[in-house]
Amino acid sequence: MARFLRWTALGAAAALLAVGCGSGSSGSGDDGKGKAADARPSAGPSGTATTAALPASLTGQQLDWGRCEADAGSTARGSEWQCATMKVPLDWSKPDGETIGLALIRAKSRGSGSGRIGSLLFNFGGPGGSGVSTLPPYGATFSALRERYDLVSWDPRGVGGSEGIRCRSNKDIQAAESVDVTPDTPAEEQAYLQDATDFGKGCQKAAGDLLAHVSTTDTARDMDLMRQVLGDTELHYFGISYGTELGGVYAHLFPKRVGRLILDAVVDPTADAVGHAENQAMGFQRALDDYLKSRGQDPEQGSAKIADFLDRLDSEPLPTSDGRRLNQTLAITGIVLPLYSEQSWPALTSALESAEAGDGSELLALADSYNDRSAEGGYGTTTHSQRVISCLDDKQRPTAEETKKLLPEFERISPVFGDFLGWDTAGWCHDWPVAGQYDTPEVSAAGAAPILLVGNTGDPATPYEGARRMADELGEGVGVLLTWKGEGHGAYGSGSDCVDSTVNAYLLRGTVPRDGKVCS
């Protein structure tokens, strides 16, 4: 079972193609409203650990930047890219204890002397996306920013080259694709929940102690150590999709360390796990409606036709050219992928037309691309990392019975995606081996420098409404909202000169736009 709709950022588009201690804010853990814990020192779980009194072995480490090793299946990296490993505490409440290594990548700034600002850290979303693999292919997109910044990204803990977690084998992943993720019978429901339990056990066996230390809060603390080791007094950051939640958590923990922060494709920090699923049902249905309108179809009728097609696949999967069958789950995943970018809508048209003619090959290819499946049958582990991070973050665990009561509302929001996202709330973290930390993340950042948020009115994965809510939660004078009336997931580098020039002016010259500026 894969949560194909959770806050994936540029990876979806790609599938189609320091010294000193930071000081935390004051507070005392959960505020009674399910908010994330704050930065007060504690010996409790990772969400309440602190960066106080870090040993010199961490803050004074010198990174050994060198040539990046080639990764199987990754885009070739040019000579301008360098890689290194940075040590961080396994458990932030025990900074003198065991450490793990984080894989970093950078392209040094073309500027020098007073023209260089520092390092600009990138997180491309997921959670669970590899920054080491993602940044180089998008180097040209961020080329203008390299005039004044070292471009830096990393694999967060539990991801890729940073103690990446693999919860099941390729064979077991493919077998799980046959599990019905919208169960209609008690037997299907039992199989669905048992698969979730088995996945969690696999993650626990693979990760060991790390499973309780891969939260967003842990990664935010890693970022502040990274800032120190890279030699910056402030953190400059570009977060996309889930990376916006990570940026908000960092700003809450270290408001006085906030430099220039861009949050693009903004996650709604006021939504719990069910709320996020409802938001995404709304966002993807909205994107599908826009796609259908572009084809001259009535959105209601077009959605009903697609929903009927998916219902038929529940009992009659389609044949494909590679001998596998296109079932309901794989089909919905194949429909989702091209909705991330308007440029990919023609691929959706072709795949749907082929499927209606009885050939599921194109939709299966789109689903395989999203699921990071190679032609040889190997699978990537992004969804594994995604799940272990989000299930450590999310406290909410709806039961199957609770979910059934929610399904009518999900189906009202989206006749195509509602059933899938509704059931996902029951299965995603079912019987998870470690408890979640909060219902919603704490992102209030009083006293921080202005943070620029970019919201796209046609974003399917992180609906536009979340950007305004993030701005409000960050606090008056902190969150500054830039709106783009566009389509697709994310705004920067998507064809709007207005968006790109506004973001560049903020990052390169410190020019903060008027809150509420709109780019058509």
C-alpha positions in Angstrom: 0.0 0.0 0.0 1.4 3.4 -1.0 0.3 6.8 0.0 0.6 8.2 -3.5 -0.9 11.6 -2.6 1.1 12.7 0.4 3.0 16.0 -0.2 5.3 14.7 -2.9 7.1 17.6 -4.6 9.6 17.8 -7.5 10.1 14.0 -7.4 6.7 13.6 -9.0 7.7 16.0 -11.8 11.0 14.2 -12.2 9.2 10.9 -12.6 7.7 12.4 -15.6 10.7 13.5 -17.2 28.6 25.5 11.5 29.9 26.8 15.0 27.8 27.9 18.0 24.5 26.8 19.4 21.0 27.8 18.3 18.6 28.9 21.0 15.1 27.5 21.1 11.9 29.2 22.0 10.4 28.7 25.4 7.4 26.5 26.2 6.5 23.1 27.6 5.8 20.4 25.0 2.3 19.6 23.8 0.1 22.7 24.4 -3.0 20.6 25.0 -4.2 21.1 21.5 -2.1 18.5 19.8 0.6 20.9 18.7 4.2 19.9 18.3 6.6 20.1 21.2 8.9 23.1 21.5 12.6 23.5 22.1 12.8 23.3 25.9 15.5 20.8 27.0 14.1 17.4 27.7 15.1 13.8 28.0 11.8 12.7 26.5 11.1 11.6 22.9 12.8 13.1 19.9 10.1 15.8 19.5 11.2 17.3 22.8 15.0 17.0 22.5 17.1 20.1 22.4 20.3 21.3 20.7 21.6 22.9 23.9 25.2 22.3 24.9 26.3 20.4 21.7 29.7 18.9 21.9 32.5 20.4 19.8 32.8 17.1 18.0 29.5 18.0 16.3 29.7 21.8 16.0 33.3 21.8 15.1 33.3 19.0 12.5 35.0 19.8 9.2 33.1 18.4 6.2 35.3 16.5 3.8 33.8 17.6 0.5 34.7 15.5 -2.5 33.5 13.9 -5.7 30.0 12.4 -5.5 29.8 8.6 -5.9 27.4 7.6 -8.7 24.1 6.1 -7.6 22.4 3.4 -9.5 19.6 4.8 -11.6 20.4 8.5 -10.7 21.1 11.3 -13.1 24.8 11.8 -13.7 26.2 14.6 -11.7 28.6 17.1 -13.2 32.0 18.0 -11.7 30.5 21.1 -10.0 28.7 18.9 -7.5 30.5 17.8 -4.3 29.3 15.4 -1.5 30.1 15.0 2.2 28.8 13.3 5.3 27.8 15.2 8.5 27.4 13.6 11.9 24.3 14.3 13.9 23.1 12.7 17.2 20.8 9.7 16.8 18.8 11.0 19.7 18.8 14.8 20.1 18.2 14.4 23.9 21.6 12.7 24.1 23.9 14.9 21.9 27.0 13.2 23.4 25.7 9.8 22.5 25.5 7.7 19.3 25.7 9.5 16.0 24.5 8.8 12.5 25.7 10.2 9.2 23.7 12.5 6.9 24.6 12.6 3.2 25.0 16.2 1.8 25.5 17.6 -1.7 26.5 21.1 -2.8 27.4 23.2 -5.8 29.6 26.1 -4.6 28.5 29.7 -5.3 29.9 31.5 -8.3 30.1 34.6 -6.2 32.9 35.4 -3.8 33.8 37.8 -1.1 31.0 40.2 -0.1 28.8 38.9 -3.0 28.4 35.5 -1.4 25.6 35.3 1.2 26.2 31.8 2.4 24.5 28.4 1.9 21.0 27.9 0.7 19.5 24.6 1.9 16.8 22.8 -0.2 14.2 20.2 0.9 12.1 19.0 -2.0 9.3 17.4 0.0 7.9 13.9 0.6 8.6 13.5 3.4 11.3 11.0 2.4 12.6 12.7 -0.8 16.3 12.5 -1.4 17.9 16.0 -1.8 21.2 14.4 -2.9 19.4 12.8 -5.9 17.0 15.7 -6.6 19.1 18.9 -6.5 21.5 18.2 -9.4 18.8 17.6 -12.0 17.2 20.9 -11.0 20.5 22.8 -10.9 19.6 24.9 -14.0 16.3 25.9 -12.4 18.1 27.4 -9.4 21.1 28.7 -11.4 20.4 32.4 -10.7 20.5 31.7 -6.9 24.0 30.2 -7.2 25.4 33.7 -7.9 25.2 34.4 -4.2 24.7 31.0 -2.5 26.2 27.6 -2.3 23.3 25.3 -3.3 23.1 22.6 -0.6 20.7 19.7 -0.1 20.8 16.5 1.9 19.1 13.2 2.5 17.2 13.6 5.8 17.6 11.0 8.4 16.0 7.7 7.4 16.3 8.6 3.7 18.6 7.4 1.0 22.2 7.9 1.9 21.3 9.0 5.5 20.6 5.6 7.1 17.8 5.0 4.5 15.1 2.6 5.7 13.9 -0.2 3.5 10.8 -1.9 5.0 10.2 -4.7 2.6 11.7 -6.4 -0.4 11.0 -5.7 -4.1 9.0 -9.0 -4.2 6.9 -8.1 -1.2 6.3 -4.5 -2.6 4.9 -5.9 -5.9 2.8 -8.5 -4.0 1.3 -5.7 -1.9 0.1 -3.9 -5.1 -2.6 -6.5 -5.2 -4.0 -5.5 -1.8 -7.4 -3.7 -2.2 -6.9 -0.3 -0.6 -10.6 0.5 -0.7 -11.9 -2.7 0.9 -15.5 -3.7 0.3 -15.7 -6.9 2.3 -14.6 -7.9 5.8 -11.9 -10.2 4.2 -10.5 -7.3 2.1 -10.5 -5.0 5.1 -8.6 -7.6 7.2 -6.1 -8.0 4.3 -5.6 -4.3 4.0 -5.0 -3.7 7.7 -2.8 -6.8 8.0 -0.6 -5.4 5.2 -0.2 -2.2 7.1 0.8 -4.1 10.2 3.3 -6.2 8.2 4.8 -3.1 6.7 5.3 -1.5 10.1 7.0 -4.6 11.5 9.3 -4.6 8.5 10.2 -0.9 9.2 10.9 -1.7 12.8 13.1 -4.6 12.0 15.1 -2.6 9.4 15.4 0.7 11.3 15.8 -0.5 14.9 16.3 2.5 17.3 16.3 4.9 14.4 12.5 4.4 13.9 11.8 6.7 16.9 14.2 9.4 15.7 13.2 10.4 12.2 10.6 13.0 13.0 10.3 16.4 11.3 11.5 18.0 14.6 14.6 15.8 14.5 15.4 16.9 11.0 14.8 20.6 11.9 17.4 20.2 14.6 19.7 18.6 12.1 19.3 21.7 9.9 20.4 24.0 12.6 23.5 21.9 13.2 24.1 22.0 9.4 23.8 25.8 9.5 26.6 25.9 12.1 28.8 23.4 10.4 28.5 25.3 7.1 29.5 28.5 8.8 26.3 30.5 8.6 24.9 32.7 11.4 21.4 32.4 9.9 19.6 29.7 8.0 18.7 30.4 4.4 16.3 27.8 3.1 14.1 26.8 0.1 11.4 24.3 1.2 8.9 22.8 -1.2 5.7 20.8 -0.4 6.5 18.9 2.9 9.6 21.0 3.0 7.4 23.9 3.9 6.2 22.1 7.0 9.9 21.4 7.9 10.7 25.0 7.3 7.8 26.1 9.6 8.9 23.8 12.4 12.5 25.1 12.1 11.3 28.7 12.3 9.3 27.8 15.5 12.3 26.2 17.1 14.9 28.7 16.0 13.1 32.0 15.2 16.2 34.1 15.7 18.2 31.9 13.3 15.8 32.5 10.4 17.5 34.2 7.5 15.8 34.1 4.1 13.2 31.3 3.9 11.1 30.4 0.9 8.2 28.0 1.4 6.7 27.0 -2.0 3.6 24.7 -2.4 2.7 25.2 1.3 1.3 22.5 3.6 -1.6 23.5 5.8 -0.2 23.4 9.4 -3.6 23.6 10.9 -4.8 20.3 9.4 -4.4 16.9 11.2 -4.0 13.7 9.3 -7.6 13.5 8.3 -7.7 17.2 7.4 -4.7 16.7 5.2 -6.4 13.8 3.4 -9.5 15.9 2.9 -7.4 18.8 1.6 -5.7 16.6 -0.9 -9.0 15.1 -2.0 -10.2 18.7 -2.7 -6.9 19.6 -4.4 -6.6 16.7 -6.7 -10.3 16.8 -7.6 -9.9 20.5 -8.4 -6.9 19.7 -10.6 -8.9 16.9 -12.3 -11.8 19.3 -12.9 -9.5 21.8 -14.5 -8.0 19.0 -16.7 -11.4 17.9 -17.8 -12.4 21.5 -18.6 -9.3 21.8 -20.7 -10.6 18.8 -22.7 -14.0 20.5 -23.2 -15.7 18.0 -20.8 -18.1 18.7 -18.0 -16.1 18.1 -14.8 -19.0 16.3 -13.1 -19.7 14.0 -16.0 -16.0 13.4 -16.7 -15.4 12.6 -13.0 -18.3 10.2 -12.9 -16.9 8.4 -16.0 -13.5 8.0 -14.4 -15.0 6.8 -11.1 -17.1 4.2 -13.0 -13.9 3.0 -14.8 -12.1 2.7 -11.4 -15.1 0.7 -10.0 -14.8 -1.7 -12.9 -11.2 -2.3 -12.3 -11.9 -3.3 -8.7 -13.3 -6.6 -10.1 -11.8 -6.7 -13.6 -8.2 -5.4 -13.8 -6.9 -4.6 -17.3 -4.1 -6.5 -19.1 -0.9 -4.7 -19.9 2.0 -5.2 -22.2 4.4 -6.4 -19.5 2.1 -9.2 -18.3 1.0 -7.5 -15.1 -2.5 -6.3 -14.5 -3.7 -2.8 -14.0 -5.8 -2.8 -10.8 -7.8 0.0 -9.2 -4.9 1.1 -6.9 -2.4 1.3 -9.7 -4.8 3.1 -12.0 -5.6 5.8 -9.5 -1.8 6.3 -8.9 -1.3 6.6 -12.7 -4.1 9.2 -12.8 -2.6 11.2 -10.0 1.0 11.6 -11.4 0.2 13.8 -14.5 -2.0 16.1 -12.4 1.1 17.4 -10.7 2.0 19.4 -13.8 -0.2 20.9 -16.5 2.5 20.0 -19.0 1.8 16.3 -18.3 -2.0 16.5 -19.0 -1.5 15.1 -22.6 0.0 11.9 -21.0 -3.1 11.5 -18.9 -5.3 11.9 -21.9 -3.4 9.2 -23.8 -3.4 6.8 -20.9 -7.1 7.2 -20.2 -8.0 6.7 -23.9 -5.8 3.5 -24.0 -7.4 2.2 -20.8 -10.9 2.8 -22.1 -9.9 0.7 -25.2 -8.9 -2.1 -22.9 -5.1 -1.6 -22.6 -3.8 -0.6 -19.1 -0.1 -0.3 -20.1 0.2 3.5 -20.1 -1.6 4.0 -16.8 0.6 1.2 -15.4 3.8 2.9 -16.7 2.7 6.2 -15.0 2.0 4.4 -11.7 5.4 2.6 -11.9 7.1 5.9 -12.5 5.4 7.4 -9.4 6.3 4.3 -7.4 9.9 4.5 -8.5 9.7 1.0 -10.1 12.5 0.2 -12.6 12.0 -1.9 -15.7 13.8 -4.7 -13.9 11.2 -4.7 -11.1 13.2 -2.9 -8.5 11.5 -0.3 -6.3 12.9 2.8 -4.6 12.4 3.5 -0.9 11.0 7.0 -0.9 7.5 5.7 0.2 9.2 3.7 3.0 10.9 6.8 4.4 7.8 8.9 3.8 5.8 6.5 6.0 8.3 6.2 8.8 8.6 10.0 9.1 4.9 10.8 8.8 3.8 8.1 11.2 6.3 9.4 13.8 5.0 12.9 13.3 1.2 12.1 13.2 -0.5 11.3 16.4 -3.9 10.7 14.8 -4.7 7.0 14.2 -8.3 6.6 12.9 -9.7 3.1 13.2 -11.4 1.3 10.3 -14.8 2.0 12.0 -14.0 5.7 12.4 -12.9 5.9 8.8 -16.1 4.3 7.5 -18.0 7.2 9.1 -15.8 9.7 7.3 -16.1 8.1 3.8 -19.3 9.9 2.8 -17.6 13.3 3.3 -14.5 12.2 1.4 -16.7 11.0 -1.4 -18.6 14.3 -1.4 -15.3 16.2 -1.7 -14.1 14.0 -4.5 -16.0 11.2 -6.4 -12.6 10.1 -7.9 -10.1 10.3 -5.1 -12.2 10.5 -1.9 -12.6 6.8 -1.2 -8.9 6.1 -1.6 -7.8 9.0 0.6 -10.5 8.2 3.2 -9.3 4.6 3.6 -5.7 5.8 3.6 -6.3 7.5 7.0 -7.1 4.1 8.5 -4.3 2.1 6.9 -1.3 4.5 6.7 -0.2 4.3 10.3 -2.3 1.4 11.5 -0.6 -0.6 14.3 2.5 1.5 13.9 5.3 0.4 16.3 6.0 3.9 17.7 3.6 6.6 18.8 3.1 9.8 16.8 4.1 13.1 18.3 1.4 15.6 17.4 -1.9 16.3 15.7 -0.6 19.4 14.0 2.9 20.9 13.8 3.7 24.1 15.8 5.0 26.7 13.4 4.5 30.0 15.3 7.7 32.0 14.9 7.3 35.3 16.7 10.4 37.5 16.2 11.6 35.7 13.1 12.6 37.6 9.9 9.9 37.7 7.2 9.3 34.3 5.5 8.1 34.3 1.9 5.3 31.8 1.1 4.3 31.0 -2.4 0.8 29.6 -3.0 -0.5 28.2 -6.3 -4.2 28.4 -6.8 -4.2 25.2 -8.9 -1.9 23.1 -6.7 -3.4 19.6 -6.4 -1.2 18.2 -3.6 -1.0 21.2 -1.3 -4.1 23.3 -2.0 -3.7 27.0 -2.0 -5.7 27.6 1.2 -2.9 26.1 3.2 -0.5 28.9 2.2 -2.7 31.6 3.9 -3.1 29.4 7.0 0.7 28.9 7.2 1.2 32.7 7.0 -1.3 33.2 9.8 0.2 30.5 12.0 3.8 31.9 11.5 2.6 35.1 13.0 2.0 38.8 12.2 4.9 40.3 10.3 6.5 36.9 9.7 4.5 35.1 7.0 4.4 37.0 3.7 2.1 35.4 1.0 2.8 35.5 -2.7 0.0 34.0 -4.9 0.3 32.5 -8.3 -2.8 31.8 -10.4 -1.4 28.7 -12.0 -1.6 25.0 -12.3 0.5 22.2 -10.9 2.4 21.4 -7.7 4.7 24.4 -6.8 5.3 27.7 -8.5 9.0 28.6 -8.7 10.5 27.6 -12.0 7.0 26.7 -13.5 6.9 29.5 -16.1 5.9 32.6 -14.2 8.5 35.4 -14.5 6.6 37.3 -11.8 7.0 34.4 -9.3 10.6 33.8 -10.2 11.7 37.4 -10.1 9.9 38.0 -6.8 11.5 35.0 -5.2 15.0 35.8 -6.6 14.7 39.4 -5.4 13.9 38.2 -1.9 16.7 35.6 -1.8 19.4 37.6 -3.6 18.7 41.2 -2.4 16.5 40.7 0.6 13.5 42.5 -1.0 10.3 41.4 0.8 7.3 41.8 -1.4 3.9 43.2 -0.3 1.9 40.6 1.6 -0.8 39.5 -0.7 1.0 40.1 -4.0 -0.6 38.2 -6.9 1.1 36.8 -10.0 -1.3 36.0 -12.9 
